[in-house]
Amino acid sequence: MKNVLLLTAALVVHAGGAFADSGWDDTLAKARGQTVYWNAWGGDERTNAFISWAGEQVKARYGVTIQQVKLTDTAEAVTRVIAEKAAGKTNGGSVDLIWINGPNFLSMKEKGLLHGPFANELPNARFLDLGANSAASVDFTVPVEGYESPWRLAKFVFNYDSARVQAPPKSMRALLEWAKEHPGRFTHPDVSNFMGATFLKQALIELAPDRSVLQSPVSDASFETASAPLWAWYDALRPNLWQAGTTFPANGSAQQQLLNDREIDMSMSFDPASAAAAIAGGQLPDTIRTYSLKGGTIGNISFVAIPFNAAHKEGAEVVADFLLEPATQAHAQDISVLGSFSVLDQNKLDEQQKALFASLPTSPALPGNAELGATLLEPHASWMTRLSEEWAKRYTK
């Protein structure tokens, strides 16, 4: 409740205060009364609840309605926009806002399917680090250039049972040694799943002779050189995995259940707050702790983009700006709400805005921003495809 009240106060200042200019006033006026069809992955109830809450807020403040179109795959929305363009529908499109990342963003950008650039001109973009190499400016090695706006941060972490593991391994090489000493107590999701593929990417970044090549599209030569140490490492790891590496949990949720059942002692997540939230919800024992590797881990920002033919571009921009409000970001980072770490540059916040984050609920399983360490850039999207294919060829029948 405290965060909601603070949010309301912050929005009052934003809606009619010194930060508004005539251009944004015009956007707000045109947005009022619009319904924004936000196409977003619908597989997480906490995220769905957050989007519903955001809809209540922007409706009350700006007169904009959010209608979530729940997707099982972002490509569904991309395909719809492509079909509309092919049919000559350059205005009044059915998709106003998309939660988008990586290959889908690249595809839309290359095909001229995006409205913008708009993101850098949003009033709340002043709270972002928009340097050329910042996570808010690069999406899976593709320059954002204002065609999408960040809204939540994901970062690869490990979760472990502190009742069984006293000194968790802090590198991929150390993980191999730990697995040899504790056979059967660790596994990863199937690499056909995003989480399993991310585990391989994390290992690849650490083990590759030259990680800079991962920022370019994969080639046969670069893949062979960069991945050779990875496969040698994995060949040694696999026999020490749960079920001797003959079967794998289908996804992160299935792996979390193994951790809850104490069939394994360590798991992984792309959400640093997921374990704390699971403990609070009774899905994990209270001895679970979350940590990041010593050299940093892969991180990426989730973005929203507006299609070129969106029927309600102004409303979509208002929603994108609302998602960047410091109070909105603090509300999203609350582990009782979403637990999604903020995309904002904390150095650009004033003391009152920083206090919103300082007052958030804590948990022994919840790492601080400093504990999460360095954020490593995602490899070019083509590397994940190639890794998944090669892993399947080597280790499945």
C-alpha positions as CSV (number, residue, x, y, z in Angstrom):
1,M,0.0,0.0,0.0
2,K,2.8,2.4,0.8
3,N,4.3,2.0,-2.6
4,V,1.0,2.5,-4.3
5,L,0.4,5.8,-2.4
6,L,3.9,6.9,-3.3
7,L,3.3,5.9,-6.9
8,T,0.1,8.0,-7.0
9,A,2.0,11.0,-5.7
10,A,4.8,10.6,-8.2
11,L,2.3,10.3,-11.0
12,V,0.6,13.5,-10.0
13,V,3.9,15.4,-10.4
14,H,4.7,13.6,-13.7
15,A,1.3,14.2,-15.3
16,G,1.2,17.9,-14.9
17,G,4.5,19.0,-13.5
18,A,7.7,20.5,-14.8
19,F,8.8,17.5,-16.8
20,A,5.9,17.8,-19.3
21,D,6.5,19.7,-22.5
22,S,4.1,20.7,-25.3
23,G,4.8,17.6,-27.4
24,W,4.2,15.3,-24.5
25,D,1.1,17.2,-23.5
26,D,-0.2,16.6,-27.0
27,T,0.6,12.9,-26.7
28,L,-1.3,12.7,-23.4
29,A,-4.3,14.5,-24.9
30,K,-4.5,12.1,-27.9
31,A,-3.9,9.1,-25.7
32,R,-6.9,9.8,-23.4
33,G,-9.7,7.4,-24.2
34,Q,-7.5,5.0,-26.2
35,T,-7.3,1.2,-25.5
36,V,-3.8,-0.2,-25.8
37,Y,-3.7,-3.8,-26.9
38,W,-0.5,-5.0,-25.2
39,N,0.6,-8.3,-26.6
40,A,2.6,-10.0,-23.9
41,W,3.6,-13.5,-22.9
42,G,0.9,-14.7,-20.7
43,G,2.6,-17.7,-19.0
44,D,3.4,-16.0,-15.7
45,E,0.5,-15.1,-13.4
46,R,2.6,-12.5,-11.4
47,T,3.4,-10.7,-14.6
48,N,-0.2,-10.9,-15.7
49,A,-1.3,-9.4,-12.4
50,F,1.3,-6.6,-12.7
51,I,0.0,-5.7,-16.2
52,S,-3.5,-5.6,-14.8
53,W,-2.4,-3.3,-12.0
54,A,-0.6,-1.1,-14.5
55,G,-3.9,-0.9,-16.5
56,E,-5.7,0.3,-13.4
57,Q,-3.0,3.0,-12.8
58,V,-2.9,4.4,-16.4
59,K,-6.7,4.3,-16.6
60,A,-7.0,6.4,-13.5
61,R,-4.2,8.8,-14.3
62,Y,-4.3,9.2,-18.1
63,G,-7.6,7.7,-19.2
64,V,-5.8,5.0,-21.1
65,T,-7.0,1.4,-21.0
66,I,-4.7,-1.6,-21.2
67,Q,-6.0,-4.8,-22.8
68,Q,-3.5,-7.6,-22.4
69,V,-3.4,-10.0,-25.4
70,K,-1.8,-13.1,-23.8
71,L,0.7,-14.8,-26.0
72,T,2.4,-18.2,-25.8
73,D,5.1,-17.0,-28.2
74,T,6.0,-13.4,-29.1
75,A,6.2,-14.5,-32.7
76,E,2.4,-14.7,-32.8
77,A,2.2,-10.9,-32.6
78,V,5.1,-10.4,-35.0
79,T,3.4,-12.7,-37.5
80,R,0.1,-10.7,-37.2
81,V,1.9,-7.4,-37.9
82,I,3.7,-8.9,-40.9
83,A,0.4,-10.2,-42.3
84,E,-1.2,-6.8,-41.8
85,K,1.6,-5.1,-43.7
86,A,1.3,-7.6,-46.5
87,A,-2.4,-6.9,-46.7
88,G,-1.7,-3.1,-47.0
89,K,-3.0,-2.3,-43.5
90,T,-0.6,0.6,-42.7
91,N,-3.0,2.2,-40.1
92,G,-5.3,0.8,-37.5
93,G,-3.3,-2.3,-36.7
94,S,-4.5,-4.8,-34.1
95,V,-1.2,-4.7,-32.1
96,D,-0.4,-1.5,-30.1
97,L,2.4,-2.7,-27.9
98,I,4.6,-5.8,-27.8
99,W,6.8,-7.2,-25.0
100,I,9.7,-8.1,-27.2
101,N,13.4,-9.2,-27.2
102,G,16.2,-10.4,-29.4
103,P,15.3,-12.2,-32.7
104,N,11.7,-10.9,-32.8
105,F,12.9,-7.3,-32.3
106,L,15.6,-7.8,-35.0
107,S,13.1,-9.2,-37.4
108,M,10.7,-6.3,-36.9
109,K,13.4,-3.7,-37.1
110,E,14.9,-5.1,-40.3
111,K,11.4,-5.3,-41.9
112,G,10.5,-1.8,-41.1
113,L,7.7,-2.9,-38.8
114,L,8.3,-0.6,-35.8
115,H,7.1,2.9,-34.9
116,G,9.8,5.3,-33.9
117,P,12.3,6.1,-32.8
118,F,10.2,7.1,-29.8
119,A,11.8,5.6,-26.6
120,N,14.6,8.1,-26.0
121,E,12.0,11.0,-26.1
122,L,9.8,9.6,-23.4
123,P,9.9,11.9,-20.3
124,N,11.1,9.1,-18.0
125,A,13.9,8.1,-20.4
126,R,16.0,10.6,-18.4
127,F,16.3,7.9,-15.7
128,L,18.0,5.4,-18.1
129,D,21.6,4.8,-18.9
130,L,21.4,5.2,-22.7
131,G,25.1,4.9,-23.4
132,A,26.0,3.1,-26.6
133,N,27.0,-0.1,-24.8
134,S,24.5,-0.1,-22.0
135,A,22.0,-2.9,-21.5
136,A,19.2,-0.4,-22.3
137,S,20.7,0.4,-25.7
138,V,21.5,-3.0,-27.0
139,D,19.1,-6.0,-27.4
140,F,21.0,-9.2,-28.0
141,T,23.7,-7.2,-29.8
142,V,21.2,-5.3,-31.9
143,P,21.3,-1.5,-31.3
144,V,17.9,-0.4,-30.0
145,E,18.1,3.2,-31.4
146,G,14.9,4.3,-29.7
147,Y,12.6,1.7,-31.4
148,E,11.9,-0.1,-28.1
149,S,11.7,1.0,-24.5
150,P,13.0,-1.1,-21.5
151,W,10.7,-2.1,-18.7
152,R,12.2,-5.0,-16.6
153,L,15.6,-6.6,-16.0
154,A,16.4,-10.3,-16.2
155,K,19.7,-11.7,-14.9
156,F,20.9,-15.3,-14.8
157,V,21.5,-16.6,-11.2
158,F,21.9,-19.8,-9.3
159,N,19.7,-21.0,-6.4
160,Y,21.1,-23.4,-3.8
161,D,20.0,-25.1,-0.6
162,S,22.1,-23.6,2.2
163,A,21.2,-26.6,4.4
164,R,23.2,-28.8,2.1
165,V,25.6,-26.6,0.3
166,Q,28.0,-24.6,2.4
167,A,30.2,-23.1,-0.3
168,P,28.4,-22.9,-3.7
169,P,30.6,-22.8,-6.8
170,K,31.3,-19.3,-8.1
171,S,32.4,-20.2,-11.7
172,M,31.5,-22.7,-14.3
173,R,34.8,-24.5,-13.8
174,A,34.2,-24.6,-10.1
175,L,30.7,-26.0,-10.8
176,L,32.2,-28.9,-12.7
177,E,34.4,-29.7,-9.7
178,W,31.4,-29.4,-7.3
179,A,29.3,-31.7,-9.5
180,K,32.1,-34.3,-9.4
181,E,32.1,-34.2,-5.6
182,H,28.3,-34.3,-5.4
183,P,27.1,-36.5,-8.3
184,G,23.5,-36.4,-9.1
185,R,22.8,-33.2,-7.1
186,F,22.7,-30.8,-10.0
187,T,21.0,-30.5,-13.4
188,H,19.7,-28.0,-15.8
189,P,16.6,-27.7,-17.9
190,D,16.5,-29.3,-21.3
191,V,18.4,-27.1,-23.8
192,S,15.4,-26.9,-26.0
193,N,14.0,-24.6,-23.2
194,F,15.3,-21.0,-22.9
195,M,16.7,-21.6,-19.4
196,G,18.7,-24.6,-20.4
197,A,20.1,-22.8,-23.4
198,T,21.0,-19.8,-21.2
199,F,22.9,-22.2,-18.9
200,L,25.0,-23.2,-22.0
201,K,25.5,-19.6,-23.1
202,Q,26.7,-18.7,-19.6
203,A,29.3,-21.5,-19.8
204,L,30.3,-20.5,-23.3
205,I,31.0,-16.9,-22.3
206,E,33.2,-18.1,-19.5
207,L,35.0,-20.8,-21.4
208,A,35.4,-19.3,-24.9
209,P,39.0,-18.3,-25.8
210,D,37.7,-15.0,-27.0
211,R,34.3,-14.0,-25.8
212,S,34.2,-10.9,-28.1
213,V,33.4,-13.1,-31.1
214,L,30.0,-13.9,-29.4
215,Q,28.8,-10.4,-30.2
216,S,28.9,-11.2,-33.9
217,P,26.7,-13.6,-35.9
218,V,27.9,-17.1,-35.6
219,S,29.9,-18.8,-38.4
220,D,31.1,-22.3,-38.7
221,A,34.7,-21.3,-38.0
222,S,33.9,-19.1,-34.9
223,F,31.5,-21.7,-33.5
224,E,34.1,-24.5,-33.7
225,T,36.8,-22.5,-32.0
226,A,34.6,-20.8,-29.4
227,S,32.6,-23.9,-28.4
228,A,35.4,-26.5,-28.3
229,P,36.2,-25.8,-24.6
230,L,32.5,-25.8,-23.8
231,W,31.9,-29.3,-25.1
232,A,35.0,-30.7,-23.3
233,W,33.7,-29.1,-20.1
234,Y,30.2,-30.5,-20.7
235,D,31.4,-34.0,-21.5
236,A,33.0,-34.1,-18.1
237,L,29.9,-32.5,-16.3
238,R,27.2,-34.6,-17.9
239,P,27.8,-38.0,-16.1
240,N,27.6,-36.2,-12.8
241,L,24.2,-34.6,-13.4
242,W,20.9,-35.7,-11.9
243,Q,19.9,-39.0,-13.6
244,A,23.4,-39.2,-14.9
245,G,22.5,-36.6,-17.6
246,T,20.2,-39.0,-19.4
247,T,17.1,-36.9,-18.8
248,F,16.4,-33.3,-17.9
249,P,13.6,-31.2,-16.4
250,A,11.5,-29.7,-19.1
251,N,11.8,-26.1,-17.9
252,G,12.8,-23.9,-14.9
253,S,9.6,-24.7,-13.0
254,A,10.2,-28.4,-13.3
255,Q,13.8,-27.9,-12.1
256,Q,12.5,-25.8,-9.1
257,Q,10.2,-28.6,-8.1
258,L,13.3,-30.9,-8.0
259,L,15.0,-28.4,-5.7
260,N,11.9,-28.2,-3.5
261,D,11.8,-32.0,-3.3
262,R,15.5,-32.0,-2.4
263,E,16.3,-34.3,-5.4
264,I,18.9,-31.7,-6.3
265,D,20.8,-29.1,-4.3
266,M,21.1,-26.3,-6.9
267,S,19.0,-24.8,-9.7
268,M,19.0,-21.7,-11.8
269,S,16.8,-18.8,-12.8
270,F,16.7,-15.7,-15.0
271,D,14.9,-13.9,-12.2
272,P,17.0,-12.9,-9.1
273,A,13.9,-12.6,-7.0
274,S,12.2,-15.9,-8.1
275,A,13.5,-18.0,-5.2
276,A,12.5,-15.4,-2.6
277,A,9.0,-15.3,-4.2
278,A,8.8,-19.1,-4.2
279,I,9.8,-19.3,-0.5
280,A,7.1,-16.7,0.3
281,G,4.6,-18.8,-1.7
282,G,5.6,-22.1,-0.1
283,Q,7.1,-23.5,-3.3
284,L,10.7,-23.7,-1.9
285,P,12.1,-24.3,1.6
286,D,13.4,-21.2,3.5
287,T,17.0,-22.5,3.3
288,I,17.3,-21.6,-0.4
289,R,19.6,-18.8,-1.3
290,T,20.4,-17.0,-4.6
291,Y,23.8,-15.9,-5.9
292,S,25.6,-14.8,-9.0
293,L,28.9,-16.1,-10.4
294,K,32.1,-14.2,-9.5
295,G,32.8,-13.0,-13.0
296,G,29.2,-11.8,-13.6
297,T,26.3,-13.4,-15.4
298,I,24.2,-12.9,-18.5
299,G,21.6,-10.2,-18.2
300,N,19.1,-8.7,-20.5
301,I,16.4,-6.1,-20.5
302,S,12.9,-6.8,-21.5
303,F,11.5,-4.1,-23.9
304,V,8.2,-3.0,-25.3
305,A,7.9,-1.8,-28.9
306,I,5.2,-0.2,-30.9
307,P,4.3,-1.6,-34.4
308,F,4.5,0.8,-37.3
309,N,0.7,0.5,-37.9
310,A,-0.5,0.6,-34.3
311,A,-4.0,2.0,-34.0
312,H,-3.1,3.7,-30.6
313,K,0.5,4.9,-30.8
314,E,0.0,7.7,-28.3
315,G,-1.6,5.4,-25.7
316,A,1.2,2.9,-26.2
317,E,3.8,5.6,-25.6
318,V,2.0,6.6,-22.4
319,V,2.1,3.0,-21.2
320,A,5.8,2.7,-22.1
321,D,6.6,5.9,-20.2
322,F,4.5,4.8,-17.2
323,L,6.6,1.6,-17.0
324,L,9.7,3.8,-16.6
325,E,8.3,5.8,-13.6
326,P,10.6,5.2,-10.6
327,A,7.6,4.4,-8.5
328,T,6.4,1.9,-11.1
329,Q,9.8,0.3,-11.2
330,A,10.0,0.1,-7.4
331,H,6.5,-1.5,-7.3
332,A,7.6,-4.1,-9.9
333,Q,10.8,-4.8,-7.9
334,D,8.7,-5.6,-4.8
335,I,9.0,-9.4,-4.3
336,S,5.4,-9.6,-3.2
337,V,4.4,-8.1,-6.5
338,L,6.8,-9.1,-9.3
339,G,10.3,-9.0,-8.0
340,S,11.6,-7.7,-11.3
341,F,14.8,-5.7,-10.8
342,S,14.7,-2.1,-12.1
343,V,16.0,-1.0,-15.5
344,L,16.7,2.5,-14.1
345,D,20.2,4.0,-13.5
346,Q,20.1,4.4,-9.7
347,N,22.6,7.3,-10.0
348,K,20.0,9.3,-11.9
349,L,17.4,9.1,-9.1
350,D,16.8,11.7,-6.4
351,E,16.8,10.8,-2.7
352,Q,13.0,10.4,-2.6
353,Q,13.0,8.1,-5.6
354,K,15.9,6.0,-4.2
355,A,13.9,5.7,-1.0
356,L,11.2,3.9,-2.9
357,F,13.7,1.1,-3.6
358,A,15.3,1.2,-0.1
359,S,11.9,0.6,1.6
360,L,11.1,-2.6,-0.4
361,P,10.6,-5.9,1.4
362,T,13.7,-8.0,1.9
363,S,14.4,-11.7,2.1
364,P,17.5,-13.8,3.0
365,A,17.2,-15.3,-0.5
366,L,17.0,-11.9,-2.2
367,P,20.4,-10.6,-3.4
368,G,21.1,-6.9,-3.6
369,N,22.1,-5.1,-6.8
370,A,25.8,-5.1,-5.7
371,E,25.7,-8.9,-5.0
372,L,24.4,-9.6,-8.5
373,G,27.8,-8.4,-9.9
374,A,28.5,-7.5,-13.5
375,T,25.9,-7.9,-16.2
376,L,27.4,-9.8,-19.2
377,L,25.9,-9.0,-22.6
378,E,23.9,-11.8,-24.3
379,P,25.7,-13.4,-27.3
380,H,24.2,-12.6,-30.7
381,A,20.9,-14.5,-31.0
382,S,22.3,-16.8,-33.7
383,W,24.6,-18.4,-31.0
384,M,21.7,-19.7,-29.0
385,T,20.2,-21.5,-32.0
386,R,23.5,-23.0,-32.9
387,L,24.2,-24.1,-29.4
388,S,20.8,-25.8,-29.0
389,E,21.2,-27.6,-32.2
390,E,24.7,-28.9,-31.5
391,W,23.7,-30.0,-27.9
392,A,20.8,-31.9,-29.3
393,K,23.0,-33.6,-31.9
394,R,25.6,-34.6,-29.3
395,Y,23.5,-35.6,-26.4
396,T,20.0,-36.7,-27.5
397,K,18.9,-39.6,-29.6
